[in-house]
Structures are given as structure tokens and as C-alpha cells.
Amino acid sequence: MSAELFLELGSEEIPAGFLPVAMADLKRLLTKEFEKARIAFEDLRTFATPRRLAIAVSGVSLHQERQELNVAGPSVKVAFDSEGNPTKAALGFARSNGVEVADLSRVETDKGEYLHLSKVVEGRPTAELLPEILPRLIGSLSFRKSMRWKDLDIRFARPMHWIVALFDGAVVPFSYGNLESGKISRGHRFMAPEAFEVQNVEQYLAAAEAQFVIADPVKRRAMIAEGVEQAAQQAGGRLNPDSALLDEVTYLVEYPLAVTGSFEERYLALPRELLITTMREHQRYFTLVDEDGALLPRFITVSNTKVEDPAVVSRGNERVLRARLADAMFFWDEDRKVSLESRLDALKNVVYQAKLGTSYEKVMRFKELAADLAKQFDEAAVALTERAALLAKCDLETGMVYEFPELQGVMGREYARLEGEDERIALAIHEHYLPIQAGGELPSDSVGAFVSIADKIDTICGCFGVGLIPTGTADPYALRRSALGILNIVLERGYHLSLPALIQRSVALLESKLNRPAEEVAADVETFIRQRFFHQLVAQGHPQDVVDAVFSIAFDEPGEALARVEALAAFRSRDDYQQLVVAFKRVGNIIKGGVDAAIDPSLFEADCETGLFEAVQQTTEECRQLVAKGEYGDVLQAVAALRAPVDAFFDGVMVMADDERVKTNRLALLTAVARLLEQVADFSKLAD
């Protein structure tokens, strides 16, 4: 027999960004509670609006599963004293399991005689357990920011106003803060604030919709998408696609209504990104374009209230937008009165970070780094790169970026274009901030790539140099994102870039700012970036033991490391892969780091030694050429051919011979085999 559990938490308006995470957490935490309590269930569905967070669980068992326990206790020697009386160990073991010492049995093991408990724990009714589980579940929910209210010792995203908790149609009775669970929910705050009774999830969804609440975010998102598309067509344009905004607006409203508005055409003279950002980021408006993709002086907003006259809503939104666009036009006109380059000196008065100096000092540092990169990979672009680096942060001193910080880089690009700067320079001013999120867009031009890498490595090395190192819960300077940005740019553009060399150069430029030894800073930064790369590759599906095996040997160029990972991962498909790993692990286990000695063929005592030596010589030359071309898959195939002479060697001689010279010579021969393997990976790290 099974039943349905329904839980709804009603509150004041929860920030839209909190809700998707809260829904996932609610599902995960309740699953964990049920598994721990041995309560079977079939499926979970979550719902959320700004004023409610809910979950429905179908097929919930009416009883816990019975449990058969077989628990090992202390040894009999420890459990009883010399007179046969139970000690604290026996008494404690029995008490913790809810039985008497007399109920315990004794079992004989390899280690002696031990106390043992075998018992069956019958399952309790689920209805009895839920009043314990649900308050604990609510208290386990966490948010980026939580609130306390009144004098209560509880926290939630916003103050809570009601709790609906039903199991098999009956109220699950419990208290949480100043609230008692019940079966009463509430409708839309303005259009239908009356309470309504909940019986089950399907009735709840229908009753809520009758009260102007679309509780299912999937349905609400579809309604918004359809509504804004229709509104765009009626306005004579096409919707400018924006799935992220659609996701956000879904959690801003309970009952969506698309409303169209307009603004003066003169504002279309402003940069496209500025207009979109002003409408999107500040007002949550959808933008419209014509058939050629040009912006139209129209927008669509999604209202949370159904009104008799949508024009009233439209005029109100137009009035707010008009004020913002007027400010933007003012800053646009004023900023253009002063050149970007003339703002460079102003950065001398802007503190980048208290211990790392001004923004001007940072620019001077990463300009040198960017120029070094250009000299390595695009010498014709050195001058462009230096110019782009000089101008990269100048728009931080413009009125527009001061008012709209999210437009940094974008406005620098637009002002540079107006001032006649080379298009690659203008593009780099914007693209040096890329990527701005995991998997985000990367610089499209080498100039932007050089400045981006330089800016990011300066940030990482600077923060590590003054002790601003990310923790498990905090990364205020987004150093993890910067590290992945560097790696992804290098990989995407195919640069053969030595990360240790880049790090050392950056640390050297920061020498006067460091409060830690330079060598220590460089080593920590290299480890940090290596770890980010490791986690990224594993997350992308590369076997963890393969990545570990590759990263355990020399790590210099990200592209070269990735090539070795891909080659070794492909090598695993060989039918004899396991036998090869076992054979080569045996080599590593015997040499224990290897010996630094030349191989002397005159000390060979068996044909198998000569055979392995000749095979190693041939393979060494072959691998040297393959490594130079980066063909690591072929390197592995060549080394795999050594398995037969290695096996013959182990079968034919004893490595640890009594004659010290012979033993050392044989270890040197095996060391040569290991060194060939280490051109790709540390085989000792691979799973058998």
C-alpha cells in the first residue's frame, strides 16, 4: 500500500535565483531522509513561485521497510571481566542497540570470540515518522542569504506564513517556528488572496490556478514563452531570444501576463548591448528585433497581475525605462568628450586591491605579460596587443560604466571604435573579460586572447602572492573561473604555452607586492591551476585514474597534457590493456624510482636481457620522434610492444641478483623501460 505526500512552504517573496536551487535541494534532502528512514517511494515533483516552495511524492510506502540487523560487538575478552560479569563495553553495546546483554550471542572469528547481535526491526508507520522528518527537512534547506523573523530561532529565505503538509489526504501535524502545519494554502497576493483547502497535488494545482497561481514552473515558463512570442508578433517584430531571462522571469511571477511597451527611436543611437542590458538587467524586459536582427524601439515585460487595461502597465514601464535611457544617453554624450587613453592616468588613483596596488599598476603588469605572449604566438600583433592592454581598463573611469558596471569592456570597445582604434584593439578591450562563466564564449582574436590570459594570470598570482587564496566555500576574486578561462583559451587556440614559465614571469612582475616567497607562490599557483584542469577533465568524462596518471608526471603545456590524457584513454580499449598495466606496474614496483646508472651490455648473462635491451633502444628512438610530433597514441603502441621482452626478462632472470653490479645493471634496464612509459603517464596510478 502507498500514498501521496504533499508539502508546501508559503512565504514572502523569495528571490528568483534562489528557487531552482531550493527545488533541487528539497528533492535531494527528502530523498536522503526517506532512504535513511527506509521509506520507499516512486517519484518526486517540485513546484515553486515567488511565494511558495512545494514538493509532492507519489507512491510513498505506508510503513518503513523491516530491517534485519547483524551487528558485531566487542570481543568476549573485553566484554566480560574475570568473573564473567559484563563490562561497560558489553553494556554499552547492548544499550545502544536496545537489547539486554543476555540477548547477545557469541560468534567465533579468525580473531577470536566476539559478541554478536541478530535482530529484526519492524518498520514504523510512515505517518508516525513524517512529523519528525518534515521539520528536519525544512530546517536543512539553505539559501545564499537567509532571514530570521520575530524572535524565532529558525531561518528561511524569507519569513514563512503557512505550511501545508498532507499524507494520504490527512494533515501531518508538526510545528515549525510559530507555524502549525495544516491543509490551507493561499492564492495570488493581489488577485485572489483568499485561502483555499488542499486535498492532494492535482487538486492543489487546479485550485491554485483558479486562485491565479500557476504553481508548476514548467507550465508557467511555457505560458510566458508563448505570451511573449505572441506579443512580439502583434508588435510587428520578432523576439530577441533570451532563455536565461525567460528562466529568471519564470520565478518572478505567479500568474504571467505579457505586456508590450515602446521607447523613443532616438535611443536606438545607443550601442545595442547598452540598450539590451538596460532593459534586460535592470527591468527584466524582453527585446524585439526586425527581420534583419536590428533592435526595434519596443520591449515586452511580464506582469504578475492581470489588469483591466494593460496600457496602464505599459505606460508605467515606459516611464521607468525612459528615465534609464535618458541617463544612458547623457553618459554616452559626456564620455565621448574625453578619449579612452586620457583616462589611463586616472587609474593611478583607483585601488585595485589594497595589497596589490592600483589598477594602473595592474595594467602595466599584464601589458608586459600580454606582449610576451604575442611575441611567442603572433609576433605581428605585438603592438596591437600592447595598445589593447593599455586601454583595456580605461572604460572603468567612464560615467557609463560607473552607472552600468556590467557594461565594462563593452563600452570600452564602443568608445575605441568611435575613436578610430584598430578593430582588433577595440574587440580585445571587450573580449579580454571572456569567458565570464563556465563554458562561456572565448576571445575570437589572438589580441584579446593574449590580454585575457595576461590579466587573469596576474590576478591569480597577485592574490596568491598576498594570501588571498580561495577556500572550499569562498572565492571572492573568482580565481577558479580565471584559471579555467586561461586553460580553455590556451586549448581552444592551440597555444603550446608553458604554464610554469608564464606563472614565474607573472610572479616576477609582482615581486614588490608579495608577502610570501616567490618560489612558494609560483608552486602554489601551478598546483591550483593543475587541480582546476584535473577536475575539468574528469567532469568532461575522462577516466579519473587516467587523468591522475598523466598529471602525476611533468605538467607543462595544457594542450600536451590533454593529448596524453586522450591517448591513454583510447589506449584502454586494447584487449591486452589490463595485462600491459600489470606488467608495467611490476616494472615500477621493482625499480622504486629507478637507478641512475648506464646500461652495460657486457654484464648481461641471458639472451632475454639482450633482447630487452635491443627492444628498448629501438623503441627509445621511435618514441623520441613520436613525442616530438605529439603523437602520444603511437608512443603507447610502441611501448606496448615491449611487453613480450619484459615478460621474457622477468621469466628468464632474477632482477635482484647476488652480484651487485649485475643487479644494478638489470635495474637500469628496467628503469629505461619505465622512462619510456613516463613520456605519457605514471602507470602505477592506473586501475588494474
N, C-alpha and C positions, 0 to 999 in steps of 0.2 A: 504494500500500500504506500502511496505517496501523496504529497500535497504541494501547494504553492506557497512560497514565502514572498511577501512584498514589504519593502521598507522604503519610505520617503522621508527625507530630511528637508523641512521648509525653513527658509532663512531670508534675511535681507539680501539685496542684490550681490551676487558673487561675481568677481571679475571674470570676464570671458576666458582669459588664458588659463584660469585655474581649473575649469570644468572638464576638459578632455582628460587631463591628468588624474583628476579626482575620480572620474568614472572608471578609469583603468585601475586605480588603486582600490576602489571599492570592490571591483570584481576580484582582483588578486587577493585582497585581505580576507574576503568572505570565503573564497575557495580554500585558503590556508586554514581558516577556522574550522570549516567543515571537514577537511581532511584530518586535522588534528583531533576533532571530536568523533571521527568515524561516522559521519553522516553522509550518506550517498545522495547525489542529486544528478539531474540530467543537463540542465542548461541555465545560463545566467544572461540576463538582458539589463542594460543600464540605460538610464534616462537622465536628462539634465536640462534645465533652463536657468536663467539668472537667479531664480528664486527657489530652486529645488534641485535635489540630487536624489535619485531613486534607483533601486535595483529590484528585479523580480527573478526568482529562482524557481524553475519548474522541476517537477519530479523529485521533490525532497522526501527522503525516507521518513516515515513516522517514528522510527526508532534508530538508535545507534546500532552499528554492527556489533555483535558479541565478539569478545576478544579472548583468545586463548594465550595465556602468558606462560612462558618458560623462562624463569629468571634465575641466573646463577648468583649465589650469595658468597659469603666469606668461607674460607676453609674451615673444616671441623676443628682443626688445631687452634684456630683463632677464635672460633665461635663458642668454645666451651673451655672452662678452666679445668684445673687438675682434678676437681671433684665432680666434674660433669655438669656444672651449673652454666647456664647461658651467660655469655659476656655481653658487654654493650654492643659489640659488633653484631651478634645474633639478634639481640632485642631490637636494635635499630633497623636491621634488615627486615625483620618481621613486621615491625610497626609501620615502616614506610610502604609496605605492600598490603597493609590492612588485615594481617593474619596473626595468629599466635605462633610461638616458636614450635609448639607441638605439631603445627600443620606443615612444617617444613620437612622435606625429605632429604636424603643424602645420596650423592652420586659419586662414583669413582671415576677420576680423570687421570690423564697422564701425569698431572702434577699432584695427585693425591685426592683425598676425600673432601668434597665440598657440599655445603648446604644448597638446596635447590627448591624452587617453588614452582609448582604447576597448578594453575587455576583458570577458571573460565569467568570472565567478567561479562555479565549480561548487560545489554545495551539499555540505556535510559530512554524514555520518550523524548523525541526531539522538542516537543512543546515545553518540556521542563528545562532543556538546555538553552533554548533561544533567549530567555530573559538574562542569561549570563553572557551569551555570545554577542548579542547586538550592541549593548552599551560599550563593550570592549572594542567592538568593530568601529563604532563611531569615534571613540577616543583614539583609535590608531590612525585615523585619516590625518594626513599632514598637508599643509599648503605652504607656498613660498612665504606668505605672510598670514598669520592667524590673529584672531582678536579674542579678547576676554570681554565680558559684559556683566553689568551689575557687580555683585560681589562673589560671583561663581568661580569655582576652581576648575573650569573647563575652557577649552579653546575650539574655535572653528573658524572657517574663512570669514564669516560674518555672523552676527548674532542670530541664533536659531529661534523660530517662532512656533513650529509644530513638528511632531513626529507621527507618521503613520507606520504601524508595524502589525502585519497580519500574517497568520499562519493557518492555512486551511480555513480561511474566512473569519477566524477569531482573532481578537487583539492579543498580541504578545505583550504582556504587562511588564513595564520597567520604567524607571525614572532616569532622566539624564539632565543634570543641572536642575533647572526649575521647571522642566517639562515632563509631562507624563505621556507615554505612548497611547495612541488611540487609533481611530479609523476616519478621522476628519481631516481632509485636505482643504486647500483654498484655491480659488480661481485667480484670474488676472487681477492685478492690484487695482487697476482703474476701471476696466470694463465689466468685471464680474467678481468683485472682491468677496462675495458670499462663500461660506464654507459648503463643502459637499462631502458626502459619505463615500468611502472606498470599500468595495467588496472583493475585488480581485484586479489583476493587472489590466485585462482587456476592458473591464468596466471603468477602471481608472482612466485609461487613455481616452475613452469615449466621453466620459463625464468631464474630464479636464478640457477637452476640445470644445465641449458645449459651454464651458466657462472661459473660452478664448485663451486656452493654454495648449499649445502643441508640445506635448512633453517629450516626444521622440525626436531627438536631434537629427536623425536621418531624414525623417519626413519633413521636418522644419527646413532643413538645408535644401531639399528638393523644391519645396514651396518657394523659397527665396530665389533659387536659381531660375525657376520658371517665371516668377514675378518680375525679376529684373530684366530678363530676356524680352518679355512682352512689353515692358515699359520702354526698353531701348528701341524696339521696332516702332512703337507708337510715337516716339520722339524723333523718328527719322534717321536713326543711326544704328550702329552695332555696338554691342557690349565689348569693352576692352577687358579681355579675360583676366581674372584675378582670383584664383582658387583659394589663396591664403586669406584674402579679405572675406571671401564667401564663408570660409570656415569660422573666422572670427565673428562675423555678424550673426552667424547661426546661434552663437551663445550669448548674444547681446539682447535678443528679443524672445518673447514667449508666443506672440501672435504677429507674424510679419506682414507688412503691407508696403509694397514698393511705391515710391513717390518720386516723380521726376521734377528737376529744377533746372535753372539756367543761370549763366553769368554773362557779363558783358564781353563781347567779342574782342575788345581791345586787350583783354588779359591773355589772349592767345599769343601775344608777342613775347610772353614769358617763356622760359625753357620748358619743354614738355615734362621733364622729370619734376620740375618745381610745381607745376600745376597738379600733376598726378599725386605727388607727395602731399601737397597741401590738402587735397580732397581726401586722399586715402588715409594718411596717418593721423590727421587732425580731426577729420569729420566722419571718417568711415563711409565715404561716398564712392560709388562705382562710377567710372568714367566712360564716356562714349567716343567712338571714332567713326569716321566716314568710310566709304568703300576703299579709299587709298590708305587707311590707317592713320590719318591725321586727326588730332583731337577736335572734338566739337565743343561748343560752349554749352554743354549740357552735363547733367550728372543725375544719378539715381541714389536716393537714400532709402533705407529700410526702416520704417517706423514700427514702433512696438504697440501702437494704439490705432485702432480703426476709428476714423473720424468721418463726420458727415461731409466735410469739404476738404479734400486733400490739398487744395490750393493754399489753405491756411498753413499746413505743414510745409509746403513747398516754399512759400514766402519767408517763413521763419528760417529755414535752412539757407535760402539765398542770401538773407540779410547777414547771417553769420559768415558765410563764405565770402561775401563781398568785402567785409572788413579785413579778412585774412589776405585776400588777394590785393587789396589796396596797400596793405603793409608790404607785401612781397614786391609790388611794383615800385614802391618807394625805395626799398633797399636795392632793387635791381638798378634803378636810376642812380642812386648815390654811390654804390660800389664801383660803378664803371667810371667814376670821376678820378679814381686812383688806380694805378696799374698794380697787377699782382706782385711784380718784382719789388715795387716800392714798399710792400708790406712785410718784406723779409726781415728788415731791421726790427720791426715791432715784435717779432717772435723772440727777440732777446729779452723782452720783458714778460714773457709768458713762461711760467714754470711748468715744465713737462712732468717732472716728478722731483720732489724735494731733494732727494739724494742724487739724482741723475742730471740735474741742471735744467736749462731752458729748452724750449722747443727749437730754438736756433742752434744750440749745441747738438741736439739730436740730428737735425737736418745736415749739419756739417759732417757728422759721423757717417750717416748712411749714404751721403753723397759719395764719399770715398769708397765705401763698400760696393755701391752700385756701379761706379766707374770700373772697379776691379773686375766685376762680373762681366761688364761689357767688353773689356779687353780680352777676356777669356773666350767669350762666345759670340760676339758680334762687334768686332773692333770698329767697324764703320759707324756704329751707333754710340760711341763713347761720348761725344759732345752732346748729342741729344739726351743721353742718359743723365749727364751731369746737370744739364739745364732743367730737365724734368724733376730731378731730385731737389734742386734749389726752390722750385715753385710748388712742390708737392703739398706743403702745409700752409702756403700763403693765404688760401681762402679761409683759414681759421680766423683770420683777422678781418673778415668782411662782415658787414651787418647782416647779410642774408644768412650766413652760416651761424652767426650768433643767435639769430631768431629761429632758424630751422637747422639744428645741428645734424640731423640725419642727411642733409644735403652736402656735407663735406666731401670734397672730391668732385662731386657733380658740378657744383658752382665753379670750382677751380677750373674744370675742363671748359665750361661755357665762357668764362671770362678770358681764358687763354685763347680760345678760338676768336673771340671778338678782338683781341689784341694782336692777332696775326701770328701767333706762335705756330710752329710746325704741328701738324695734326697728330703726329706720334707723341709729341710732348703733351699736348692737350689730353690725349687719350690716356697717357700714363698717369697724369695727375689724378684722374678718376680711378683707373684700374689698379693703382698701387695699393688700394684698400682691399682688393679682392684676394681670396674669396672671403665673403662676410659671414658665411655659415658653412657647416659641413656639407660637402658635395656641391657647394655653390660654384658660380661662374668664376673662371680663372682669367687672368690677363690675356688679351688676344694678341699682344705685340711684345716683342722682346724688351723694349724700353720699359714698359710697365712691369714686366716680369722682374727685371733687374732691380728696379726701385722697390717693388713689393718685397722681394726676398731680403733686400738690404734693410728696409725699415723693420721687418719682422724679426730678423736675427738680432738687430740692435736692441729691440725691445726685450727679447728673451734674455740675451746676455746681460743687459743692463739690470733687469730685475733679479736675475740670479746673482749678479755681482754685488748687490746691496741687500741680499737676504729676502727679497720678495718672491719666495718660491711657492708655487701652488700646493695646496693641501688636497686631501680627499674630498673636501666639501667646499673649498673656495679657490677661485682662480680669477681674482678681480681684474687682472690685466690681460685676460684671455690668452694666456701663453700656450695653452694646449691647442687652441684654434690657430694661433700663429705658426706653431710647429707643423701642424698638418697642412697649413697653407703653403709653407716652404716646400714640404715634401711633394705635394701634389703639383705645384708649379714645375718643380725640377723634373718630375716624372713625365708630366704632360708634354713638356718641351724637349725632353730627351737630353738634358744637360748632363755631361759627365763631371759633376760637381763634387769635390771633396768636402764633405761637411766638416770634418775636423779642421781643415785648413780655413774654411770660412769662419768657423767659431773662433779659432785662435786669432784671426785678423780682427774680428769684431771685439773680442776681449782686449786686444792690444789698444784699440782706439778708445776704449773705456777705462784705461789704466788709472787715470787720475780720479775716477769716481768709485772704484772698487773698494769695498771694506773687507774683502776676502782675498786670499791668494789667487792670482790669475790662473795658475795651473788647476787649482781646485774648481774654480768657476767653469773653465773650459771642459773639464771632465764631467762635471755635473750636467752641463747643458747638453753635451754629447749623449750622455745616458738618458736624459729626458727626451730628446728627440728620437733616439733609438726606441725607447719604450712606446712613444706615440705611434711610430711606424709599425712596431710589433703588433700593437693592439688593432691598428687599422687593417693590416694584412689578415689577421685572424678573423676579424669581423667580416672581411670580404670573402671568407670561406677557405682560405689557405690552411692546411693542417697545422695545428699548433706546434707539434713536435718538429715539423719541417722548418717552420719559421725560427724556432728556437735553435735548431741545429745550424742554420745558416748564420743567425745573428750571434752565435757563440764564438765564431771566428772573426777575423778582421772585418770591421764595418766602416766603409769609407764613402763610397758613392751609393746613394739610394737606388739608382737605376740598376747598378751592377748587383746589389743585394736582391732586388726584386727578380732579376733574371735568374739568379741562383735558386731562389725560392721556387720559381715556376719550373725550372729544370728538374729540381729534386722532387717536386710534387708529381711531375709527369713520370719520373723515373720509378715511382712507386707502383706503376701499372705493370711493371715487368713480372713475369711469372716467378722468377727466382729472386724477387726483391728481398723476401724475408731471409733467405739463405745468404744473400750478399751482406745484409746488415749484420747478421750473426757473425759471419767470417771477419768482417772489417772491425766489428766491435771487439772481437777477440784480439786483433792486432793492437788496438788501442789499450786494452786491458793489460796486455803483456808489457808493452814498452813504457807505460805510465809516464807519458810526457815525452818520451823519446830520448835518444842519446846523441850527443854532438860529436860524432866520430865518422871518419871516412870509411867507406866500404873497401875491404882488402880482399880481392878475389883469390889471392894465394892462400887464404885461410879457409876456403871452402873445403868441406870434407865429403859432400854428397852432390850428386847431379841436380837434386831439387834446389839446392842453393844457387847453383849456376843458372838454372832455368828461371828462377825468380828474379835474379839479378839482371839477366838479359831482358826479361819482360819489363822490369821497372825502367831500365834505360830507354827502351823503345817507347814506352808509354809516357815517360817524362818529356821527351822531345815532342811527341804528338800533342800532349796536353799543353805544353808551352805555347804552341801555335794556336791551339783552340781557345785558350784563355785570352790570348791577345785579341782574338776576334769576338770574345764574349759568347762563345758557343758552348755554354755550360752543359747542355744536354749531351753533346758529343763528348765532352770531358768525362761525364759519368759513364757513358757507354764504353769509353776507352778504359777507364779504371775498372769497370765491371769485368773486363777480360782478364784481370789479374786474379780473379777468384780461384781459378783452377791451379795456377802455380803457387798461390798462397796455401790452398788446402794441401797440395803436394808437399810443400815445405813443412807444414805442421805434422804431416804424416811421416815425413822422412827423417827429421832431425829433432833433437831436444834443444830448444832455444837456450835454456839455462844450463849450458854445458859446464863441466867442471873446469875446463880451461878458460880462464878469464878473457883471454884475447878472442877466442872463438865465440864465447857468449856475447861479448861486446860487438863483434862483427855481425852476428846474427840479429842483435837488437838494432844495429844501424841499418841493416837491410829492411827490417820491418818498419823502422822509422821513415825510410824513404817511401814505403807504401802509404803510411799514414799522411805524409806531407802531400802526396798526390790527392788524397781524399780531402784534405783541408783546403784545397783550392776551391772547393764548393761548400763543404759543411763539416760539422763535427758529428760524425756518425754515431758517437756514443750517446747523443741526445735523441736519436730516433727510436721510436717504439718498435719492438721486435714484431 
